[in-house]
Amino acid sequence: MNQPSILIVDDEIGPRESLRMILKPTYQVYTAEDGRKAIEIIHQKPIDLVTLDLKMPDLSGTEVLKAIKKHNSEIEVIIITGYGTLKTAIDGIRWGVFDYITKPFNVAEIISVIKKAIERRRINLQLSNFLNNVQELGGKRDFDIVKNTLKENQLLIEKIKEIFNENTKESNSSESIDFLEFIKVLSCTLESKDPYTHGHSERVSYYSNLIAERLTFSKEEKNELQIATFLHDIGKVGVSNQYIFKETTLTDEEWAIVKQHPEKGVDLVEPLKVSQFILNVIRYHHERIDGKGYPDGLKGDVIPLAARVVGLADAYDAMTTDRPYRLALSRDAVIRELRTNSGTQFDPKIVEIFLGILKKGDVIALS
């Protein structure tokens, strides 16, 4: 079996060489003393994982991270730095960093984190191969093919369980993976082809959980909400990317196709035998309080509470991330949008809860 390949990026020779010597017996190791050299290497070599310093001359670590993920979003990245802020940490989360380690690093910790990152990389590659026919449909997607891929004898679930359980045995762990964990990996795999959607479901899950903590959801419902957030956009695998990522205004016909994704999502997920709570989030997260949403035009409290929560979290992530047709909105602009649409698009109570969260600083919108 080929050794996994790791690129160490650090402008300081001491930490760079120390880490190279630690990893050399187990991995194929490359080094780069600056960001431009790192980007050059990832275009030339099949890199599995990058350890990345943040504070470097010329290109910053954050700029290098974005370049890596745009080139190949499946490359795992671990930030190792003595210089970091909350903003850089959130930048890392948004661009799919595996972990964030401060200098001086503990050798046992960094070996453990790298091992876990390499294992996740291997799992994601196996899942990518398994879902290859789904991902390659692109502009000529055939929903029946996608549906059958996910539905037939629940092959997807069994394959994911098999992959994770094999991985668990190799890690000498007695615990097998749970349903939420392989749903997360499924979501990550389906989103990984495009940097605009990479990590979207994970962020929506995070924002939804912040809101749910301040509402009357039971522990079981909070767990189901997590699963629902990772599945909420799965119906988009049945919608052509030429519509989802179009940089100009959709035609009425194209918009009608995009608006089918909540119903397609329910069709895809029903064979997994999930709860009605989860199906409701998938189907109704684009409904609006004023009844002008889709697919069913539900109004007010008729929309399930969890769907209203995810609807706001979904919109917030869309506003605070770059999209093909516009850059992320500023914090002030997002707050204005939330207030303007309170009582029409969004549940006013949920808007006030989330604005309180923003004011408190539990979550930060990047400008």
N, C-alpha and C positions, 0 to 999 in steps of 0.2 A: 504494500500500500504506500502511495506517495506521501511524503511528509507535508503537512499543511504549511503554507507559506505566510510569513509575518513580515510586515514592513514597520520598522521602528523609525519614527520621525521626531528628531529632537536636535536643536541647534547646539546643545551642550554635549561635548564629547564624553564626559564622565558618565552621566546617566545613560547615554546612547550605547556606549560600549559595555557598560555593566549589564544592561538588559540583553544585549546581543549575546554575551557570554553565558547568561543564565538560560536563554532559550535555544542556543545553538545545538545542544545535544538532542533536542526533541523536534525542532522545527527547521524548515528552510528559512533562513533569516536574511533580510535585506535591510539596509539602513539609508537614511537620507538626512542631511544636515539642515535642509530648509524645505519650504513648501513647494517650490517649483520643481526641485529634484524629486520630491515625493510624488507629485502629479505625473511627472515623466515616467517614473517606475510603474505606477499602477496602470499606465497605458501600455507598458511593455511586458509586464510580468503578470501571471495569474495569481494575484494576491488574495488570500483568504481573510486576513485580519490586519488592521493598522493600529499601532499604538501611537498616539498623537499628542505632542506638546501644543499648548495654546499660544504661548508668548514666544514668537519667533520673528526675526527680521524679515522684511519684505512682505510675504504673505502671512497672515495670521492663521492660527490653527483652525479657527472657525471657517475661514475662507477655504482652507484645504479640505476640511470636512465636507463642505457643500460640493466641492469639485469631485471628491471621491464618490459621494452618494449620487451625484448626477451621472457620473461615468458608470457606476455599477452599484445600485442600492443594496445589493446582497453582501457586499464587503462589510464585515463587522469592524466597528471602530471603538477603541477604548481610549478615553482621554486620560493622559497622565501628566499632571502639571502642578507646579507650585504657585501658579497664578490663575485664579478663577473667580468669577463673580456669579451672582444669581442669574444674570442675563445670559452669560456664556453657558451656564448649566442648562437653562431652558432652551437655548439655541441647540445644544447637544441633543436634548430630548426630542425636539422637533425634527431633527435630521437623523434620528435613529441611532444615536450612540448607545453602545451596549452597557458601558459602565463609565464611571468617573472616579479616578484615583488621584490622590494628592501626593506630591513629593515631600519628603523622601518616602519612597514606596517600601512596603513590606514585601519581601521576596515570596513568602508563602501565599500572601494575598494575591499578588499579581499573577502567580502561576495558576492559582485556582480560578481567577476571573478569566484568564486567557483560555484555560481548558474549557470552561463553560461556554465562552463565546465561540470557540471552534466547534463545539458540539452543536450549538444552535445553528451555526453556519451549515454543518453537515445535514442536520434535520431539514432546514429550509431548502437545501438543494434537492434532497430526496422528495420533498413535497412538491417542489417546482417541477421536477421530472414527472411526478404523478399527475399533476394538474396541467401538464404542458398543452394538452389539447384544448383546455379551457382558455389558457392565457394566449395561445396563438390564434384564436379565432379572430381577434382584432375587429377590423371593419366588416368582416363577413361572418360575424357571429351567428350561429344557429342556436336559438334558445333551447330547442329540443335536445340538441347534443349536450349542451351544458347541463340541462336538467337531468338527463339520463346519467351523465357522468357523476353527478352528486347523489343521485337517487338509487341507482341500481344496486339492490341488496345491501344498501348502506356501505358500499365498498370504501367510500372516502373515510368514514368514521373508523372502520376496522383497520384501514391502512395507517391512519394517523396513530391509533392506539398501538399498533404493532411497532411503528417506528419509535415512538416514545418509550414503549416498554423495553425494546431492545437497547435503547440508549440508557435507560435506567439500570439495566443489568450490567452494562459495560461500566457504569459509574459506581457499581457496587452499592446501589441504593435499594432499599426494600420497598420504596413507594412507587406505585405506578402513577402515570399522569392522569389528571382529572379532566372532565369535559371542558371546563372553561379554558384550561391551558391549551388544548389542541384546537379549540375554536380561535384562540388568539393567534396561533401559528397559521391557521388557515387564512384568517383575515390579513395577517402580515404578508403572506405569500401572494395573495390576490392583489394587494396594494403595491407590492414591491417594484413593479415595473416603472412607476412614474413618481418622481420626487414630489409632485404636487399632492398626491394622495398618500404617499408613504407615511405611515403612522397616524393617519386620520382617525381610524376607529379607536386606536389606543388613547388619543387625546380626547375624543368624544366620551369615551368611557371615564376618563379622569374627571372631566368637567361635570358629567352627569352624576358621578359619585359625590362630588363636592356639594351639589344641590340636594341629592337624595339624603345626605346626612342631616339636612335641615328640614326634612319632611317626615311623614309618618310611615315610611316604608319599613316592613319587617326585615329581619336579617335575611330570610329566604328571598324576599323580593329584591333586596339589594344585590344578592348573588345573581339572581336572574336578570337584573338590569345590566350587570356587567356582561353577561353572555349576549344579551340583546344588542348592546352597543357595538360589540364586535361583529355582529351579524346584520346590523341595520341597513347597510348598503350592498349586501351580497347580491341583490337583484341586478346590480349594474353589470355583472358579468354577462347578462343577456342583452346589454345595450351597447351599441358600437362606440368605441372610444372617439370616433370622429365627431360624435355629438357631445359626449361628456367633456372632452377637452377642447372643444371648438373655441377659437379666440374671438369670434365675432358672434353677433346675436343669432340665436337659433330661429329657424323658421317655425311657423305654427305646427307643421308636420313633424319637424325634428323634436320640438318641445313635447309634443304628444307622445313620442316614442320614449323620451327620457322619463316622462312622468309615469311610465309603466313600471319603473324599477321596484317600487314597494310591493306591488302585487306579484311581480316575478320573484322577488325575494321570499315571499310567503310560500309560493309554489316550490321553490328550491329547498326551503328549510323544513317544510312539513314532514318529509320522510325521516328527518332526524328525531321525530317524536318529542319536540320541545314543547313547553307549556304555552297556553294561550296568552299568558303575560308577555312572553317573548315574541310571539307572532303579532300581537297587537302593536308592539313597538316598531317592528319591521314595517307593518302595513300603514301605520298612522303617524309616523314621525314627521311627515310633511303636511299634515292637516294644520289648519289655522283656527285661532279662536273665533275669527269673524266668519268662518264657514267657507272661505275662498281657497282652501287648500285642496290637496289631492291625496288619495284617489277617490274618496267618498264624500268630500265636502262636509265632514263632520264639524260641529260648532260647539264652542264653549266647553263645559264640563263633560259633554258626551265623549270628547276625545280622552282616551285613557291618560291618567296622570303621568305614567312613565313615558308615554309617547310625547307628551308636552315637554317633559324634562329633556328628553333626547333631542327633540326638535330645536330647542334653544341652544343646547350644547353643540349640535351639528352646525347651526347657523353661526355661532360664535367662532368655531374653528374655521369655517369658510371665510369669515371676515378677517381673521387674524393670521391667515397664511397666504402666501403668494399663490395666485391662480394664473392660468394661461392668459386670461383677459384683463388682469389687473394685479397690482401689488397689494400686499396686506394693508388693511386700514390702520390708522393710528389708534391709540387707546381712546382718545377723546372722540374720534369719529365712531368707534364701536359703541361707546356709551350712548352717544346721540342716537344711533340706529336702534339700540335696544329700547331706549325711552320712546322714540318715535313710533315704534311698532308694538309697544306694550298695549294690549287690549285689542289689537287687530291680528297680527301674526302670532304674538306670544302671549302666554298667560301672564297677566300683570303680577300675580303673586310670585311666580317663578322669576320674573324679571327683577323684582325687588330683592329677592333672595340672592340672585347672582350679582347684582350691582353691589350688594353688601359684601359679598365675597371678594369682588374686585377692589372695593374700597379698603377692606381689611388687608389686602395684599396676599391672600392665600393663592391667588393665581394672577399672573401678569400677562397682559397682551403686549406683544412686541410691536414696536412702531416701525 
